Amino acid sequence: MCVDPLKKICHWGPLTALGIIKIITLMTIHCSRQWWPPQESFFGAVNFILFFCLSGSTLFHFISAIYEGPGFLPLKWIPEKATDTQYLQYCSVCEGYKAPRSHHCRKCARCVMKMDHHCPWINNCVGHYNHCHFTAFLASAVAGCCVSTFTLVSWVMTVLSLKPLSFPPPSIFILILVIFSIGLSIGVILAVGTLLYFQVLSIIKNTTEIEAWISEKAHYRRFGTRDKFIYPYSKGWRFNLQQVFTWDCTPIGDGIHWPVIEGCDQYTLTREQLAQKKDKRKRAKTYRVIEEASGSRLPLRHGWGVLCHPPCTDEPRIKLKVGDIVIVTRWRKYWLFGEKKENDENSKQIRNRGWFPRPCAIEVIENEVYSFALTKSD
């Protein structure tokens, strides 16, 4: 069991990331000292120092992103004006309202200020306070792996050439380890580089992954009408960058109140969220479970269609018993997403929602649900 302050790092995500950082760093330093000795060449020294600084920066911002955290909204938070609660969503888990740009993370079990997404590699959310550290971690990792790839590939080409080596010939184990490190470096450049691109793009627009999805749905709701949705937080790319990037990575603002463009207010986006929630409730359909759902991500008993077409998302799967009532809001050919309707008042504090196989339930009309609920209560 991991205890504070190590419990954040004692997780497969951070441990894997640290392992990758360590392997690439050690092999790059080893190859750099042999292929381009820093004590014998000015450019070799520059290459060595550059990589060492980028590796240190990667580790520093990685640890900072974990322990700085995204910033959590205080439990039972309410706005200064009680009348403003009509524009906000209520969180039954935190027993308070969600401030503008705040969202509840089911993995952190808290409402996160300016939540972008939950990142398993740092075992934490990316939000208001650690957004700069997280982006700097991505940038340092990509830049460091570019230097690493150049160094490692040059070392391998030197070793495999027919020319005499200026250093002892490496063993087969070291050669395999270096080639493996090259694969890791290139993988980091491609995968983390893509994530870095989207992060920088969102910062330039002063939006988050969640808010981009809300804006997309807002434009879809108004398609074909003269009413246009205006995103309230983007005030120009220079201003947007300054909101996140500072010399000490400390963001501007308190994470609750935000600068908005002219014609918008603090609740422009939250009112749109409430309208979208209302539309979703109108579209929702009621289903009754006719076959038990195990909650497994790869259920074997519901046919090959269900097994081979799982939802490509990290959202949870829910366990259901025969007779349970589920309010479904999303439909796919083989899967449904919904929230289990709880009869116990204590159970209503925690929302039990997620994906489950479509063959497990059938759609019912409201009168049938009402009759079934009365029969179950009797």
N, C-alpha and C positions, 0 to 999 in steps of 0.2 A: 504493500500500500504506500502511495506517495502522499506526503503531507506538505503543507505550506512551508516554504514558498516554492517547492519543487513540483507541486501537483499540476501546474500549467505545462511544464516541460515533459512530465512523465506521461506522454501520450504518443501514439504512433506517428502523428504528423510532425511535431517538433523534433522527435528523435530521428526520424527519417531524414528531415531537412538538415539536422546537425551532422548526421552521418555523411550525407552527400557533400556538405561544405568541407568536412574534415578530410575526406578522401581526395577531393579535387585539390585542396590546399596543400596537403602533404606531398602528393605526387608532382604537382607543379613546382613546388619549391625544390624537390629532389632533382627533377629534370632541368630546371633552370640553373641550378648550381653546377650541373655537369656540362650541359650544352652551351650555356652562355654565362660563365662564371662572373658574378658581379664584382669580384675583387680584381679581375683582370681586364674588364672592359667597361667603359663609361655607359654605353648603351645597354650592356648586360645589367649594370647596376640600376639603371633607370627602369628596365623591364621588371627586375626583381622588386624594387621598391614600389612600383606602380601596382603590381599584383598584390603585394603584401598589404598595401593601403586599402585596396578594393576588397580584399578578403576580410580585413579587420572591420571595414565599414559595413560589409554584409552581415557579419556576426553581431556588431553593435546594434544596428537597426533591427535585426531579427529579434534579438532579446528585448529591445526596447518596445517593439510592436506587441510582444507577448505581455510584458509586465506593465507597460504604460496603460494598455487596455483602451477600449473605444470610448469609455465614459458611459456610465449607466445613469439613467434617469432615477432620481430619488423615489423610493417606494412610496406609494400613496400620493404621488404628485398631483396637484391641481393647479390650474392657472391662477394668476393674481386676481382676475375678475371672475367671479363665479358664473357670470352669464356667458363667458367664453367656452364653457364646457359643452355647449350645444354644437360647437364646431369641431370637437375632438372625439376620437375614439376612446372607449374605456377598456382598460386591460384588467381582466378578472384575476389574472395571476399576480400581478404587481399591485392590484387593488388601487389603481390610480389611472389618471388620464395620460394618453400618449401625447407628448409635446410635439409641435411641428418638426417634421423630419425624423422623429423617433419611431422605432418599430420594435416589437417584441421578438426576441430570439429564443426559440424553444430550447436550443442547446445550452445557451448561457442562462436561461430561465430569468431573464431581466429585459427591461425595455432599454434599448441601446440608442444613444444620441447620434443622429445622422448616420444611421446604420447603412453600410454599403452591402456587406455580405459576411457570412460566417466562414472564416478560412480554416480548414483543418490543419494546414501546415503550421499555423501559429497557435492552433487550439484556442482561438479567440475570435471575436468579431472585429472587423475593420470598420471604424467609426470616427467620430469627431476628433478624439485625442490622439489616436495612433495612425491616422490616415497618412500623414507625412512620413512617419517612420516606416510604414509598410511600403509606400511607394519608393522611398530611398533604399529599402532592402531589395526590392525588385530590381531597381536600376543598378545597384552595386553588384548584385549577383550576375546580371546579364553582362555588364562591363568586365567583371572579373573573369567570367567564363570565356569571354572573347580572348582575353590575354592568355588564359590558361590553354585554350584550344590551339592558339598560335604556338605557344611554347611546347606543348606536348607533341603536336604533330611534327614540329621541327626536330624534336628529340628523336622521335620514331624514325623519321626519314634519315637522320644521321646514323642511327644504329643499323638500319637496314641497308645503308649504302655500302659499297665495297671499299670505301676509304678507311684508313686507319683511324681509330678512335683516340681522342685525347683524354679519355677516362676509361676506367675498367669496364669490360663488356658486362651488360646486365644479365641477370638470370632470366629464364623463361617466365618465372612467376612475376618478376617486376615488369617484364614486357607486356604480359597479359593484363596486369593491373593498370599500366599506363594506357593501354588501348581501351580498357573498361572506363577509365577516367575521361578519355576523349569522348566516349559515348555519352557519359553523364553530362559533360560540359556542353556538348551540342544539344542534348535534350533540354538542358536548362535554358540555353539561348532561345530555342524554339518555343518551348512551353511558357517559361516565365516571361520571355520577350513579348509574347502575344498578350499575356495578362497585363504587363506593363503598358503596352500600347493602349489597351482599353481603360486602364486606370488613369493614365494621363489625359486621354480623351474625355473621360467623365469629369476630371478636375477642371479642365479647360471650360467645360460647359456648366460647371458647378452643380453637378447632379450625382446621383448614386445609382447603383444597379437597380434598386427597388424603385426609385423615383423615375428612372427612365422607362420602366415598365408601366408605372402609373400614367406618365405623360403619353405613352403610346396608346393606352386604352382611352385616355381622355380625348385624343384626336380621333380615335375610332368612333367614340360615342357621338362626336359632332360631325361626322362625315356626311357631306351633302347639305349641311346647314351653314348659315352665315356666322353662327356663333363659333368663335375660335378660342381654344384654350391657350393661355399665356403662362409659360413656366416662370414662376416668380423670383427665382434665386440667381439667375444668370445675368450679371451686370457687366459683361465684357471680359475677354480672356485674361487681361492683366489683373483686373480686380479678383477674378475667380482664382487665379493662381496664388495671389497673395493671401487668400483666405486659408490656404492649406500649407504652402511652403514658406517657412520662416527659418532663420539661421539656427535656432535651437529646436526646430520641429514642434514648437508650441503653437497650436492653432489660434486664430483670432475668434473671440466670442466665447459665450458661456455654454454653447451647445443647445440652447433653448430658444433664444431670440435671434432672428436672422435678418440681415439687410435684404430688402426686396426692391424690385424695380417699380417705377412709377405706374400707378394703376392697380397694383396688387397690395395685399396686406399679409399679415402673419398667417392667416388661415385660408389663403387662396388654395393651397394644395390640399389641406385637410378637408375642406368642404368638397373638393373633387373626390377625395377618397371616400367620404361618406356617401356621396352620390353613386359611386361605383359599387359600394357595398349594398346600397339599396337596390340597384339594378340586379346585382348578383342574387339577392334574396328573392327577387321577383322571378328570376330564371330557375331558381332551385327547385328540385323535385324530390319527392319523398320515396324512399325505397325500404322494403322490408327484407331482412336477411332470411333466406330459405336454406342456405347451406353454410356451415361454419367456415370462417376465414381465420387462418392461423396467424396472420400478420407477417408471414415470411416474405422476403424479397424474391424468392424463387419458389413459388408454390408448385408442387408436383401433381396435385390431385385435381386440378381444374382444366387440364387439357394443354396441348402443345401451343395453342394460340396465346394463352395467358403466360405460359412459361417463356415463350420466345419473343414476346412483345412487352417487356416491363417498361414502366414510365422512366424516361431518362432524366431523373431528378433525384436529389437527396432527400426529398420529402418522405415522411414516415409511411409505413404500412400499418393499418390498424387491425386489431384482433376483434372478431365479431362472433357472436353466438346466434343460433337460430332464433328468430323472433325479434332481434334488435331492429330499431328504426334508425335509418341514416338519412340525413338531409344532404343530397348530392348536388354539387355545384359545378363539377367538371366531368365530362364524359369522353371516353376513348373506346375504341372497338372492343378491347378486352379488359379494360380497367375503369374503375369509377373513383372519384375523389369526393369525400364528404365528411360530415361530422356526425358522430354518434349522438343520438338524442338520449339524454340521461333523465331518468325519473327521480333519482336521488338528488336532493338539494345540495348535499355536500359534494357530490361528483361534478356539479355544474361549475365549480370553481376552476377545474382543469378541463380544457377543451380536448376531447379525444377525436382527432380528425386525421385523415390520411387516405392513402390509396388502398383499394381492395379489389379482388377479381370480380369482374362483371357477372359471371355466372352465379355468384353467391347471393344475389339479391334480385328482386323484381320490383318494378315501379308500382306504387299503389296510389289510390286517390285519397284525399284528406279524410273522407267519411270512414273509409276502411281503417285508416290509422287511428282515428278517434275511437272506433269500436274496439280495435285491438288493444289500445291503451287501457280502456275501461275493463276489458276482460282480464288483462294482465294484472291490473291493480286489485281486482276482486279476488 
